[in-house]
Amino acid sequence: MSKMSELDFLVQELKKCGESLVNIADELTGVFSETGEKKEEAPAEPAKEYTFTEVRAFLAEKSRAGHTAEIRKILEAHGADKLSALDKGEYAAVMAEAEVLG
């Protein structure tokens, strides 16, 4: 057997070993999971999209409840000094942070 064919044979065997190790790791993950089955990634739910009006109404309610300073900090953390300057892509994150106030 030439050196190149021997090297090719060894590389193929090494690949088989690697595939076997991956399969074993997958099986062990399934054994030690809660259900005993392989875990499948759940599809991520799309984030709710809020309108400017919804965000404004919600933040106004929180502001009336005495959280004006916290709301201002949240807006600033998302790059805006006031709601009208806030990027629409930040609405969901701002709402999530404001929900925990009070």
N, C-alpha and C positions, 0 to 999 in steps of 0.2 A: 504494500500500500504506500503510495507516495505521501510526502509530508503534507501537501495541500489537501488531498482527499481525507487524510487522517484528521487534519485541522477542521475540515468541513464537518466530518462526523462528530467530532467533539463539540463543536458549536451547536449542532442540531440537538445533541443530547443535553447540553446545558439549557437550551431553550425549553425542552420538554420538562426538565426539572423545575425551571422557573414557573411554567404554566401549572405544574402540579402544586407548587407552593401557593400560588394564588388561589387555586381551587380549594385547597385545605383551609386557607385563611377565611375564605367565603363560608365554608361549611361551619367552621368554628364560630364565626360571627352569628350564624343562624342558630346554633346550639345555645349560645349564651344570650340571645335576645329574649325579650319578654315573651314572645309568642312561640319561640322555637322554630320560626321560619325565617328565611332571609328577609331582611328589612328592605322594603321598597321605598324610595323617596316619594313622599306625597307631593302632588303638584301644588305649587305655591298659589295661594289665592291672590288674585290681583288686589292691590291696595285700593281702598275706596277713593274715588275722586270727589273732591269737594269743590263747590263753587265759591266764588268770592263772597256771595251773599250768606251762604251757610257758615263760612268761617267768621265773617264779620258778626253775625248774630250770636254765634257761640262765644266768641271772645268778648263781646259786649256784655253778655250774661256773666261771664267770669269776672269782668272788670267791675260790674255793679256789685259783685259779691266781695269786692275788696282785693282783687288780685291784679290790679293794674300794673304794679311794678314788676311782678313776675311775668306778665304777658309781654311787657316791653323787653325784658331780658330774653325771652324766648324768641321774639321777633329779631332782636339784634343778633342772637346766636345763629339765625338763619339768613343773615345778611340784609336785614331791612330795618329802617328806623320807624316805619309805620306799615300798616297792613297793605295799603295800596302799592307799596314798593316791594312787597313780597312776591317772589317768583311762584307761579302756580304749582310748580313741581314740589314746593315746600309745604303746601297746604296740609297734606296728610300728616307730615311729621309735626307740624305746629299743633294740629288738632290733637294728636296723640299726647304731646307734652302738656298741653293745656288741660286735657281731660283729668289728669291726676291732681290738679290744683283744687284744694278744698274739697 
